Amino acid sequence: MALADGAELIVLGPGVHEFGEDKGIDAMIRKYGYHGTPATLKAVSENADLAADLSAAAHLIHGSSEGRFKIVWCPAELSREEIEGVGFAYGDLKAMTKKYDPEKLHHGWNQVDGEEIFFVANPGLDCGQCAAGLSARFRRQSPMPARACFKNRFCNEATALAVSSAP
């Protein structure tokens, strides 16, 4: 998903209880966090465990916004300290779910409290549709969405909203 610089990606994760798909990756994420390419490459060069698991290092890079936008995780089962410890911002799941109710949003563009958001029902399957929707938006030469929302059935039932402060 393309997000404007200064955007905010909000991940609603009612079933998220760990960062990785297994205990090993979860431990690497908790140890090194999502701090961008330069920090991850430095960590690889300084830490044998990460150097021995380059797939974990790649995951840390791919999961980072590279400082371009803010990532806010709203989990039910992870603490503020855990979320902030890996480099993400923490958000309240109940408040965000109340405002951006995935059961009321439809795939594509939606209006929520005067903001335009883009909802992706399943980013694991809908990435092509999401890109097509955003490409159509760029062809219209309109600004990025105020918010985009993703519902992901493959990520411990996480849902994400992308928020852009771009005009």
QUIKAJO-V939978 format. One record per residue. N is the residue number from 1. PHI is phi in whole degrees, 0 to 359 (NA if undefined). PSI is psi in whole degrees, 0 to 359 (* if undefined). D_CENTER is the distance of its C-alpha to the mean C-alpha in whole Angstrom. Layout:
n = (N/N)
phi = (PHI/PHI)
psi = (PSI/PSI)
d_center = (D_CENTER/D_CENTER)
This chain:
n = (1/2/3/4/5/6/7/8/9/10/11/12/13/14/15/16/17/18/19/20/21/22/23/24/25/26/27/28/29/30/31/32/33/34/35/36/37/38/39/40/41/42/43/44/45/46/47/48/49/50/51/52/53/54/55/56/57/58/59/60/61/62/63/64/65/66/67/68/69/70/71/72/73/74/75/76/77/78/79/80/81/82/83/84/85/86/87/88/89/90/91/92/93/94/95/96/97/98/99/100/101/102/103/104/105/106/107/108/109/110/111/112/113/114/115/116/117/118/119/120/121/122/123/124/125/126/127/128/129/130/131/132/133/134/135/136/137/138/139/140/141/142/143/144/145/146/147/148/149/150/151/152/153/154/155/156/157/158/159/160/161/162/163/164/165/166/167)
phi = (NA/276/239/290/302/86/288/228/256/253/251/269/233/295/250/283/234/204/272/258/283/213/297/295/294/303/296/295/298/296/285/254/70/258/243/96/298/302/294/291/297/297/297/298/289/253/225/298/295/285/297/277/228/293/293/293/298/298/299/297/288/295/275/265/273/57/78/282/215/269/248/246/260/239/266/269/241/244/278/305/298/295/295/292/294/259/100/259/269/259/228/281/299/298/295/291/292/295/286/244/285/298/285/257/270/247/302/107/284/221/252/227/50/82/255/270/237/245/254/242/295/207/298/295/252/258/302/296/294/298/298/296/296/289/298/299/296/294/297/280/56/262/291/300/294/294/212/231/235/234/246/240/280/260/240/52/61/273/231/231/237/256/240/244/269/292/295)
psi = (129/127/145/152/137/1/173/127/118/124/116/117/74/337/6/122/357/167/324/165/348/169/325/311/320/316/320/318/315/326/316/333/177/84/15/171/308/316/322/318/322/316/322/316/339/353/117/324/319/324/330/351/73/339/325/318/317/319/317/324/313/332/358/150/359/26/2/326/163/137/121/119/133/81/161/332/5/144/164/316/319/315/309/334/338/5/7/164/154/140/155/118/313/315/316/322/326/317/316/73/108/339/342/349/150/158/130/206/137/157/129/114/43/0/143/126/159/121/130/115/328/95/335/329/336/14/320/319/320/313/320/318/318/323/318/322/318/323/328/355/41/164/165/160/151/321/146/143/138/137/121/110/352/359/61/40/43/151/143/148/132/130/127/133/2/145/*)
d_center = (10/11/11/14/14/14/11/9/5/6/5/9/10/14/15/13/15/14/12/14/16/19/20/21/17/16/19/18/14/16/19/17/14/11/13/14/16/20/19/18/21/23/22/23/26/27/26/28/25/22/25/26/23/21/19/17/17/16/13/12/13/10/8/9/8/12/13/12/10/9/6/7/7/10/12/16/17/15/17/16/18/16/12/14/16/13/12/9/11/12/12/15/14/17/17/14/15/19/17/15/17/15/19/20/18/19/17/17/18/19/20/19/22/22/19/18/15/14/13/12/14/13/11/12/16/15/13/17/17/14/16/19/18/17/20/22/21/21/25/26/25/23/20/16/15/15/12/11/10/9/11/11/14/13/11/13/13/9/9/6/8/8/11/13/16/18/21)
